[in-house]
Amino acid sequence: MELYYCPLLESDTYALSPEESRHCIKVMHHVVGDSLLLTDGKGMIAEASVIGYDKSNCFVHIVNKRADTSKRSFTFHLAIAPTKNHDRMEWLTEKAVEIGIEKISFIICDHSERTKMDLTRIERIAIAAMKQSFTTNIPSLEVISFDNFLQQYGHQKGNKYIACCFAEDGAEELATADITSDNIILMIGPEGDFSSNEVTKSLKYDFLEVKLGPKRLRTETAALYGCSIIAARKLEKINLK
Amino acid sequence: MELYYCPLLESDTYALSPEESRHCIKVMHHVVGDSLLLTDGKGMIAEASVIGYDKSNCFVHIVNKRADTSKRSFTFHLAIAPTKNHDRMEWLTEKAVEIGIEKISFIICDHSERTKMDLTRIERIAIAAMKQSFTTNIPSLEVISFDNFLQQYGHQKGNKYIACCFAEDGAEELATADITSDNIILMIGPEGDFSSNEVTKSLKYDFLEVKLGPKRLRTETAALYGCSIIAARKLEKINLK
């Protein structure tokens, strides 16, 4: 059964967005009386039935609502310097949502080649990926400078890591680093890596340097590798450490 | 320092391919006497010096050759049903090469939407990814039917897994499954998953069903997740199990 996105699930009756309505009526050929599954992208699932439609909207009545029990019990916050090529950030977003992610901060760094992002496009991709992978969580998205990122999140408790190509020899692998906290932050730098100045600043906020394997990975590949390792290591019944 | 691809590293003097020559002379502005690093894509690295060039070729003399010590001590063989969208197989190849992979078999399954692949394009992408990630190994590539794949590789010793969306409840997660063998094979099905007939056949060849986390992943996302988990768990000094 397919999933429809309905950002608000508070009252009993809704008009789905024109895009969702089109998919429901024109593509899936649903008719009055059919049952649908909706999510608000914030971990809620609702069963609804089609009560009518016109040219641009499909009207649904919420039958019942529940919290998605498959929602993860921790928060993985990825901070990544956007790549010059916007496509790479788009597919990173799609893949990260499929594998699991709660927040993405696109951080503008000293060596960033890109300083602007089209978040509306990225959010559309996140919604599509959420529906396709049948999950109920859209990551919150933002574009923020490196310094503002540290000021805003640096004081949080949790497992906070910064991945540098040239990490200290003592730096641990993400594959074995401590991820027992329910709040995990991973920072991934631009193609030119973080500046030494940025690394020094992050350490002051108790970020730890971490390695992502022995190979030189592109920014978006490093992020995907990180998402996968965290998702696998955090699987409820599994403790890989 | 950048890496150049030279499929043969047997004699002392070579003409780089027109593409590699262009990059070396026109893009990197190398001149006679400059030192280069070459790889044959099979785990060999050579130091060479530019001895001359013409319109289409750069001629190099091999100074010394050695086996790349960073080459992995195991073989990860991914068998994946190609997606309808060719781009998704292209970026999977790029990412898999960056993270690490020794062989990719594009398997044509009962539910495959695509039955043909342009391997020349995929190989070009693999070579570029190898150079970009500064590794020395191009995975061997093939298109093969599901049945022929089982006949050809099913009798191999090793940790052999088939990932199904609807795996048995008893099926283990790849994150904890036994990967102690130096020969690991992971089969990923098409969007419509493997047919029950295909799963049954694979079990006869001692493939084990394995799960790739709790979420429904696209074919290429599942493959990337698999590559990452294997690479992380196999990191020489790390035993995640």
HADDOCK unambig.tbl for C-alpha pairs under 7 A between the chains (distance, minus, plus):
assign (segid A and resid 95 and name CA) (segid B and resid 221 and name CA) 6.21 0.50 0.50
assign (segid A and resid 98 and name CA) (segid B and resid 217 and name CA) 5.91 0.50 0.50
assign (segid A and resid 99 and name CA) (segid B and resid 215 and name CA) 6.85 0.50 0.50
assign (segid A and resid 133 and name CA) (segid B and resid 215 and name CA) 6.60 0.50 0.50
assign (segid A and resid 133 and name CA) (segid B and resid 216 and name CA) 4.88 0.50 0.50
assign (segid A and resid 133 and name CA) (segid B and resid 217 and name CA) 5.96 0.50 0.50
assign (segid A and resid 134 and name CA) (segid B and resid 216 and name CA) 6.74 0.50 0.50
assign (segid A and resid 175 and name CA) (segid B and resid 232 and name CA) 5.82 0.50 0.50
assign (segid A and resid 213 and name CA) (segid B and resid 232 and name CA) 6.72 0.50 0.50
assign (segid A and resid 215 and name CA) (segid B and resid 99 and name CA) 6.84 0.50 0.50
assign (segid A and resid 215 and name CA) (segid B and resid 133 and name CA) 6.63 0.50 0.50
assign (segid A and resid 216 and name CA) (segid B and resid 133 and name CA) 4.90 0.50 0.50
assign (segid A and resid 216 and name CA) (segid B and resid 134 and name CA) 6.76 0.50 0.50
assign (segid A and resid 217 and name CA) (segid B and resid 98 and name CA) 5.93 0.50 0.50
assign (segid A and resid 217 and name CA) (segid B and resid 133 and name CA) 6.00 0.50 0.50
assign (segid A and resid 221 and name CA) (segid B and resid 95 and name CA) 6.22 0.50 0.50
assign (segid A and resid 225 and name CA) (segid B and resid 228 and name CA) 5.52 0.50 0.50
assign (segid A and resid 228 and name CA) (segid B and resid 225 and name CA) 5.51 0.50 0.50
assign (segid A and resid 228 and name CA) (segid B and resid 228 and name CA) 6.46 0.50 0.50
assign (segid A and resid 228 and name CA) (segid B and resid 229 and name CA) 6.95 0.50 0.50
assign (segid A and resid 229 and name CA) (segid B and resid 228 and name CA) 6.95 0.50 0.50
assign (segid A and resid 229 and name CA) (segid B and resid 229 and name CA) 6.32 0.50 0.50
assign (segid A and resid 232 and name CA) (segid B and resid 175 and name CA) 5.80 0.50 0.50
assign (segid A and resid 232 and name CA) (segid B and resid 213 and name CA) 6.71 0.50 0.50
assign (segid A and resid 240 and name CA) (segid B and resid 240 and name CA) 5.09 0.50 0.50
assign (segid A and resid 240 and name CA) (segid B and resid 241 and name CA) 5.91 0.50 0.50
assign (segid A and resid 241 and name CA) (segid B and resid 240 and name CA) 5.89 0.50 0.50
